[in-house]
Amino acid sequence: IMSPDAVQIVGTLIFAVAILHTFSTGIFEKLAVRNPANAGAWRLLTEVETVFGVWAVVLVLFIALHSGSEKAAHYLQGLEYKEPMFVFVIMVMAASRPITQFSAQIVRVVSALLPISKPVAVYFTILFVTPLLSSFITEPAAMTLAALMLKEQYYRKNISSRLMYVTIGCLFVNVSIGGTLTHFAAPPVLMVANKWGWDVNPLFMLTHFGWRSAIAVCFNAVVVTLLFHKELGRVVLTPAREADRVPLGMMLIHLFLLFVIVSFAHEPPVFVGAFLLFLFVANAYPQHQDRLILREGLMVACFLAGLVTLGGQQGWWLTKLFAQMNATSIYYGATALTAVTDNAALTFLGTQVPNLTDEFKYALVSGAVTGGGLTVIANAPNPAGMSILKGCFPGGSVRPLWLFLSAALPTVVAILAFRLL
């Protein structure tokens, strides 16, 4: 294995600084208060979604200064930015009123079948059914829908901060593992499915990963719901307003466009074209739309694009690390590493290592999805959920340490499901 060059070493150092930055956003908030003249710049640095974008710019500037602007441009051209583009498109589309009403209707139907109080049943259904839906509508879409429903029905109802953190921790873990029933919904699975032939048999993911994930998702949702059932039972749900109901035809148009976007997730000309058509329909019928979350979507896309840019320089040490591990150590190693780097980046690097055993491949992917809820950078859809819910938390931000602790127990459940079942 070749030794790292200066750009790779500096790229890793910048990546480490960016990770530390995500855990230190409170410092910049204090600086904004102390320096009102530059408060805007300091507050920009408190946004977790902008952190990796800012430090990615620093990396590109270093490459340009060290190796020339052509090298910097060549580096960017060699990276893959489909995922940030797709997450932006699917996040805005999934948050449109017709799609959210359709999803809310599914939640209402399922929750009505449960013999418990309605607020408790709806909460459980959001944490159980929506993450499993991510295997069919993709994880970014499911995360967006679940976060919007939780915000509308619970987070805006003055629930305790403890319940807020436990909920977002459980949601992040459940969405990360809930997308493994199919080969096209979870980013870390997408990275390996074609390379390793997991997309040939449509039931491969369900029989090897999905049933274990479904058990863990259900168990996590049940435990959290039981722990907070008294507080949840006091929540008064907001009824759907009849005046805002979307006609069936408009809902079907949106569902069709969503289907096209999901089906062509790897073809930017197609899913961007479908998104432009969606914007045309939304503009033509504003009475059937809420505010499109374009800003939130762009912030998340910035985060992911920065992660891709910085992640391109991390292969030299991750590949060395993989070469020294067996199947058991790679599972726990991937679970831990996912907390500090995107899980899709980890599995992609796994495809670059030749002659991996089936046991090693399973361990790498299952470990990557297991740790996908521990931090905001662990799984691509997490920033989408964070951007929607963070304003409801005390101080308007989610503390990384409390998120980690809240996701720890659901992560242990996922570990038990993947290692013991």
N, C-alpha and C positions, 0 to 999 in steps of 0.2 A: 504494500500500500504506500503510495507516494506521501511525502511529508507535505504539510499544508504550506501554501505560499502566504505572503504578507496580507493579501486581500482576504483570504480565508480566516486568518488569525484575527485581523481587525473586525471582520464580519461577525465572528463569534463573540468578540468582546462587545460589539455594539448590540448584538442580540441579547447578551447577558444584561447589559445596561437597560435595554428596553423592558426586559422582564422585571428588573428591580423597579423600574419606573411605574409599571402597572400596580405594584404593591405600595407605591409611595405617592399616590395622587393627592392624598390629604395634605401633604406638604405644600403642593402648588396652590391648593385652595387657601391655605393660610397666607401664602405670598400674595395672592390676589386681594385679600382683605387688607394687608399691610401696604400694598402698593396700588392704590386705586387708579393711578394714571396708566398703568399697564395691566390692569385687571383682566382685560380681554385676552391678552396673550397667555397670562398665567392660567386662566380658566380653560383655555383651549388645551393646555397640558394636563388638566385634571380629567379630561374626557378619555376614558380607557380606549375608546375606539380610535382616537387620533394618535395614540402613543406609537404604535408600530409604523404608521404612515410617516410620522415625523422622523423616527430613527431610520426608516428606509431611505428617506431623502439624504440623511447624513451618510449612509453607506454608499449611495450612488455618487454623491459629491466626492467621497474619498476615492472611489474607483476612478472617477474622472481626473482627479488631481494626481493620483499615483500612476495610472496607466493610460490616461488620455480619454477624451470624450467619446471616441469611437468604441473603446473597450467598454465603457459604461453603457453606451447604447446597445452594443452587442449582447451584453449581459442581460439587459432588460428584455431584449427581443427573444432570448433563449428561455425565458420563464413562461409559465402557463398561468394566464389570468382568467381562464374560463370560470373557475369557481367563484371568485369575487363578483363577476358579472352576473352569473346565474343567481347567486344569493340575493343580490340587489333586486333583480327582476322578480324572483319568486316571493321575496319578502313584501314588496309593494303590492304585488298581485294578490297574495294570500290575505292581505289586510284590507282588501276592498270590501265594501259592505255586502255585496251578494255572496262572496265566499264565506265571510264570517257568519252571516245568517244561516247559510247552509250547514256549516260546521256546528253552530250553536244548536241547530235543530237536531242533529245527530246526538249531541250531548243530552238534549232534553229528552229525546226518545229513550236513550239507554238509561239515563238517571231515573226516569219515571218507572222503570221496571224494578228498581231497587226498593226494598221494604224499609227505608230509613227516611229521615226528614230531608226535604228537598235541598236545602243549602249544603248539607253534608253529602248527599248523593251527587249533586252537580260537581262539587269539588273533587270527589273521588273519581268521577268519570273523566274530568279534565286531565287528571294526573295518570289515569290508566288507559283510557281509550285513545286520547289524542297522541301520546307517544307511539302507540302501535300504528296509528294512521300514518305516521311518518314513513313507514315502510312502503307506502303507496303514493303519498303526495309529496314526498321528500322531507328530510329533517328540517331544513330551513322554513318550509311552509308550516309544518306542524308546530314548530317552536313559536313562530309568529302568531298562529291562531290560539295556541294555549295561553301565551302571554297576554294577548288581547282580552281573552275571556276572563283570565284571572284578575287582570287589572280592573276590568269593568265591574265584575261581580264581587270581588273580595278585597283587593289592594286599596281601592278607593273607599272602603267601608270602615276605615280606622281599626283594622285588625292589628294585633301586636307585632312588633318588629321580629320577635322570635318566630311567629308563624310565617312572616314574610320570608325570612332566611331559610327556614326548613322547607318551605314550599319551592323556592327557586332552586335550592340544592337538589331536591328530589326531582324536579322538572328537568334540570340539566342532565342528571344521570339517566333518567328514564328515556329521554329523547335520544341520548347517545347510544343506548343499547337497543331502544325500540325500533330503530331503523334497519335492523339486521334480518328482518323476515324476508327481504328481497335483496337483489344485488345492485340496485340502481339508486337507492335512497340515501344511504349513509356515505358521506365523503370518504372515510377510510376504507370502506368496502369498494367503492367506485374505483379507487386507485389501483386495486389488485384484481378485480373480478375478471377482466378480459385477459390480463397477463397470465393469470393462473388457471384460467378456464372455469371459473366459478359461475360464469353466466351461461354456460351451455345447458345445464340442468336447472329449470326454473324452481325446483324444490330444494336445491342444494343448500341455500342459505337457511331455509326454514328448518331443515332436518339437522343441520350442523350447529346453527347459532340461534335461529328464531325462537324455537320453543323454550330454550333456556332463558332467553331475553324476556319473553312474555311472562314467565313465572316470576322473574325478578321484578319486572315492572309492576305486576299485580301486587306482589308482596310489599314493595315499597309504598305503593299508593294506599294499601290497606293499613299499614303501620302508621303512616303520617296522619291519615284520616282518623284513626282511633285515638291517637295522641291528642288531637286538637278538636275532637268532635263536639265538645261543649262550646268552645268559642265559635266554631263554624256554625253550630246550630242557632246562634244568636244573630247571624248575618241575615239581613233582609235583601233578597235578590232583586235586581232591577228588571222589571218585566219588559219584554220587547214592545216597542211602540208601534201600534198598528199603522200610524201614518208613515212610518219609515220602512215598512215591509217592501221588499223588492219583488216585482212581478216574476213569475216563473220563467218566462222567456228570457229576461235579463239574466237571471241566475244561470240558466242553461248556457247562455253565451259565455259567461265568465268561466263556468266549469269546463266548457270546451277549450277555451284559450288556456286555462290552467293545465288541462290534459296535454295540449300541444307543447307547452313550455316544459313540462316534466318529461314528456316522451323524447324531446330533442335537447336534453340538458347538456349534451356534449357538442351541440351545433349552434354556436353564437348567432350566425345569420338567421337561423330559424327562430330561436327563442327570443332574440331581440326584436325580430319582425313581429312576432305574436304580441310582444309587450307593447310595441308601438300601436298595434291595432287595439289593444286594451286601453291605452291612453286616449285614442280617438273615441272609443265608445264611452269612456268615463267623462270625457269633455262634452260629448253630445248629450249625455243624460246625467247631468250633475245632481238631479233630484234623487238619484238612486245611489249616490256615493257619499261617503264621509271624506274627511281630509285624507288625501293620499300621503303615506308616510315616506315621502321622497327623501327628506333630510335624514331620517333615521336609517333608511336603506343605504344612502350614500356614505353615512358614517361607518356602517358595518362593512361596506365594500372597501372603504379606505383601510379599515383594520385588516381585512383579509389580504388585500393587495400588499400592504406593508409586511404582513406575515410571510407571504410568498416571496417577496423580495429579499427579506432577511434570511428566510429559511433556505434559500438557494446556496448559502455559504456554510451550511451546517452539516453537509453530507460527509465531510472528511472525518469528523469525530464520531458521528453516529454509526457510520459503516464499520469503523474500527471496533466500536462497542458491540455491535451485532455479532461480529465475527468471533467474539470471545464468550458468547452465551449459548446455553442449550435451551430447549423448549420451555422448561419451567422458569428459568431465570429471565428469558425474553418476555414471558407473560408479565411477570411482576416488574421487570425493567420498563416495558412499554407502558404499563399502567402508571408508573412513576414519571417517566419522561413526558407522557402526554400532558401532565400538569404544567409543564414549562414549554411545550411546543405543540403545534397543531397535530392531532392524531392522524390526519390524512397525510401529512408530511412524513410521519414515521412509517406508515405502511407503504408509501411510495418508495422510500429508501429501501424497504425490504424487497421490493421487486428488482432492485439493482444488484442484489446479492444472489449469485448463481447457486443452483443445486440445493435449495432449501427443502427439507422434508415436509410432508403434509402436516405433521405434528407441530413443526416450527411455524408454518404459515398460520395454522389455527391459533397458536399461542400469541403470535404477533398481532393479529387482527382483533382477537377477543380482548387482549390486554389493552390495545389502543382504544377500543370502544368503552371498556370498563372505566378507564380513567377520564373519560370525556366530560365529566361534570364537575371536576375538582376546581377548575379555574375558568375564567372567561375565555382564555386563549386555547383551551384544551380541545374544543370541538367547534367547527365552523359556525353552526347555528347559535351558539351561546351568545355572541354579541348581539344577535337579533333580539333574543329574549331580554338581555340586559338593557338594551336601549329603550325597550318598551316599559319595563318595570322599575328601572332605577329611580325615576323621579318620585315614586311613592315611598321610598325608603327614607329614614331619618337622614337629614343632610343632603338628600337628593342623589346619593351614591351608594353603591353596594361595596362593603368592605371585603377585600379579597380573602382575609383570614377567616372571617365569619362565613363566607361562601364555602371555603374549603372545608371547614368544620361541619357545616350543614350537609355537605355532599358526602362526607366521609362514611357514614353508616349505610346510605343507599349504595355506595361504591363497594362496601364490604359484602352486601347482599349480592351484588353482581359478581363479585369474585367467587363467592360460594356457588352461585349458579353455574358459572363457566368452568370451575375447577372440580366440583364434586358431583354434578348431575351428569 
